[in-house]
């Protein structure tokens, strides 16, 4: 009975959040997670893969914002930036890039043109240089902890998984983990794009994350619906199935 109640409560909670959606245009929307914290969801055409959505995060405090990952191109990133500035009176101050794929840094050139600091793992910068991609201006090794408008956040690398360089971003006061593409949504029945994955180490990376962050309310995957720490367990389950 307790499990049923908890599941129902989780479903109600998700429904409440999805009732609070700001549709910027046909390709971008904001989903309110909690006080001035939004998932930014964008849709993009990925060649033969077709059109699908990606999740980023926006943390807002005192009219300033940290953007976790950009939309998939400069045009959509400019649209998001303009909406935040003109309709919400919010200015992006920093960008955190979670790995080198387009659904993390496709709009980094626009961000850098605005003079906004971009932060990423040193390994991400190295891979971007090798692939002739724009790269984050500020880098760190393994872990970066800092305060933004008085709120603590942690960027951390636990090891390879979806890519060699994937990091997560944790907001301890709000109990939010942005897991990005390291984490699969509950609706995912396989690991998705594994072209750059390190599948044999992915599971141990998730396990390290679980042991480090024990106080989590929301987990945001790179694609699909957000949820609880069940997303971490589900990802390990998919890895165990070899999918």
C-alpha positions in Angstrom: 0.0 0.0 0.0 2.8 2.4 0.9 4.5 1.7 -2.5 1.2 2.4 -4.3 0.8 5.7 -2.5 4.3 6.8 -3.2 3.9 6.0 -6.9 0.6 7.9 -7.1 2.2 10.9 -5.3 5.1 10.8 -7.7 2.7 10.8 -10.7 0.7 13.7 -9.2 3.9 15.7 -8.6 5.1 15.2 -12.2 1.6 16.2 -13.5 1.7 19.4 -11.4 5.1 20.3 -12.9 4.0 19.6 -16.4 0.9 21.9 -15.9 3.4 24.7 -15.4 5.0 24.9 -18.9 6.1 28.0 -20.8 6.0 27.4 -24.5 8.5 29.8 -26.1 8.0 28.5 -29.6 7.4 25.2 -31.4 11.0 24.1 -30.6 11.6 25.4 -27.1 9.7 25.2 -23.8 10.4 25.7 -20.1 9.1 23.3 -17.5 9.0 24.7 -13.9 10.7 22.4 -11.5 10.7 24.5 -8.4 11.4 28.0 -7.3 13.0 29.7 -10.4 14.5 26.4 -11.6 13.4 25.3 -15.0 14.1 22.4 -17.4 14.6 23.9 -20.9 13.5 21.4 -23.5 14.3 21.9 -27.1 13.4 19.9 -30.3 15.9 19.4 -33.1 16.2 17.4 -36.3 19.1 14.9 -36.0 19.5 13.6 -39.6 18.2 10.0 -40.0 17.3 9.9 -36.3 14.5 12.4 -36.9 13.1 15.0 -34.5 13.5 14.5 -30.8 13.9 16.6 -27.6 16.8 17.3 -25.3 16.8 18.6 -21.7 18.9 21.3 -20.2 18.5 23.3 -16.9 18.2 26.9 -15.9 18.9 28.0 -12.4 17.7 31.6 -11.7 18.5 33.7 -8.6 18.2 37.5 -8.3 17.6 38.0 -12.0 20.7 36.1 -12.9 20.9 32.6 -14.3 23.2 29.6 -14.8 22.4 27.7 -18.0 23.2 23.9 -17.9 23.7 22.9 -21.5 22.5 24.9 -24.5 19.9 24.0 -27.0 21.2 22.2 -30.1 22.2 25.2 -32.2 23.0 28.9 -32.0 19.7 30.0 -33.3 17.7 28.2 -30.6 20.1 29.3 -28.0 19.6 32.9 -29.1 15.9 32.5 -28.9 16.1 31.1 -25.3 18.5 33.9 -24.3 16.2 36.6 -25.7 13.1 35.1 -24.0 14.8 35.0 -20.6 16.1 38.6 -21.1 13.0 40.2 -22.6 10.1 38.3 -21.0 11.5 37.2 -17.7 14.1 40.0 -17.1 16.8 37.3 -16.5 20.4 37.4 -17.7 22.5 34.3 -18.2 25.8 34.7 -16.4 27.4 31.3 -16.8 27.0 28.2 -19.0 27.9 24.7 -17.8 28.6 22.2 -20.6 28.1 18.5 -19.6 29.9 16.8 -22.5 31.0 17.5 -26.1 27.9 16.5 -28.0 25.7 19.0 -29.8 22.8 18.7 -27.3 25.2 20.2 -24.7 27.1 22.8 -26.5 25.5 23.3 -29.9 24.9 27.0 -29.0 28.1 27.7 -27.2 29.4 30.1 -29.9 26.3 32.4 -29.3 26.9 32.2 -25.6 30.5 33.2 -25.9 29.7 36.0 -28.3 27.6 37.5 -25.4 30.7 37.5 -23.2 29.2 34.8 -21.0 31.6 32.4 -19.2 31.3 28.8 -20.3 32.4 26.0 -17.9 33.3 22.4 -18.7 35.6 19.5 -17.9 39.2 19.8 -19.1 38.6 16.5 -21.0 35.7 18.1 -22.8 37.9 20.9 -24.0 40.5 18.5 -25.2 37.9 16.4 -27.2 36.4 19.6 -28.7 39.8 20.8 -29.8 40.5 17.4 -31.4 37.1 17.6 -33.2 37.5 21.2 -34.2 34.5 22.3 -32.1 34.0 25.4 -30.0 34.9 24.6 -26.4 34.3 25.9 -22.8 36.4 28.9 -21.8 36.8 27.7 -18.2 37.7 24.1 -17.3 38.2 22.0 -14.3 39.4 18.5 -13.3 37.0 16.0 -11.8 35.1 18.4 -9.5 34.1 22.1 -9.4 32.2 23.5 -6.4 31.1 27.1 -6.2 28.4 29.5 -5.1 26.1 31.3 -7.4 24.1 34.2 -5.9 24.6 32.4 -2.5 23.4 29.0 -3.8 25.9 26.1 -3.8 26.3 23.9 -6.9 28.7 21.1 -7.8 29.9 20.0 -11.2 31.5 16.6 -11.0 33.0 13.9 -13.2 32.5 10.3 -11.9 33.8 8.5 -15.0 32.9 7.6 -18.5 29.5 6.5 -19.6 27.4 8.0 -22.5 30.7 9.7 -23.4 34.2 9.7 -22.1 33.7 13.2 -20.6 30.1 13.3 -19.2 29.7 15.3 -16.0 26.7 15.9 -13.8 25.5 19.0 -12.0 24.1 18.8 -8.4 22.2 21.5 -6.6 22.3 20.3 -2.9 19.9 22.9 -1.4 17.2 22.1 -4.0 18.1 18.3 -4.1 18.3 18.4 -7.9 20.7 16.3 -9.9 21.1 17.1 -13.6 22.4 13.8 -14.8 22.3 14.6 -18.5 22.9 11.8 -21.0 24.6 9.7 -18.4 21.1 9.0 -17.1 18.2 7.4 -19.0 14.6 8.3 -18.5 12.2 5.6 -17.2 10.6 5.4 -20.7 13.9 4.5 -22.3 14.2 0.9 -23.3 17.8 1.0 -24.5 20.9 3.1 -24.0 20.3 5.3 -27.1 23.3 6.7 -29.0 26.3 4.7 -27.9 28.7 5.8 -30.7 30.9 7.5 -28.1 29.9 5.5 -25.1 32.1 3.5 -22.7 29.5 0.9 -21.9 31.7 -1.3 -19.8 32.4 1.5 -17.3 29.1 3.3 -17.4 27.5 1.2 -14.6 30.4 1.8 -12.2 30.2 5.5 -13.0 26.5 5.6 -12.0 27.3 3.6 -8.8 29.9 6.2 -7.8 27.3 8.9 -8.3 24.8 7.1 -6.1 27.2 6.7 -3.3 28.2 10.4 -3.4 24.8 12.0 -3.7 22.2 10.4 -1.4 19.8 13.4 -0.9 18.1 13.8 -4.3 14.5 14.7 -5.0 14.6 15.2 -8.8 16.9 13.6 -11.5 17.0 15.3 -14.9 18.0 13.0 -17.8 19.4 14.4 -21.1 16.3 13.2 -22.9 12.8 12.2 -21.8 10.9 12.9 -18.6 12.6 13.8 -15.3 11.9 11.7 -12.2 13.4 10.4 -8.9 16.5 8.4 -8.3 14.7 5.5 -9.9 16.2 6.9 -13.2 19.7 5.9 -11.9 18.5 2.4 -11.0 16.8 2.1 -14.4 20.0 3.1 -16.2 22.0 0.4 -14.4 19.2 -2.1 -15.3 19.5 -1.2 -19.0 23.3 -1.6 -18.8 22.8 -5.0 -17.2 20.6 -6.1 -20.1 23.4 -5.1 -22.5 21.1 -2.8 -24.5 
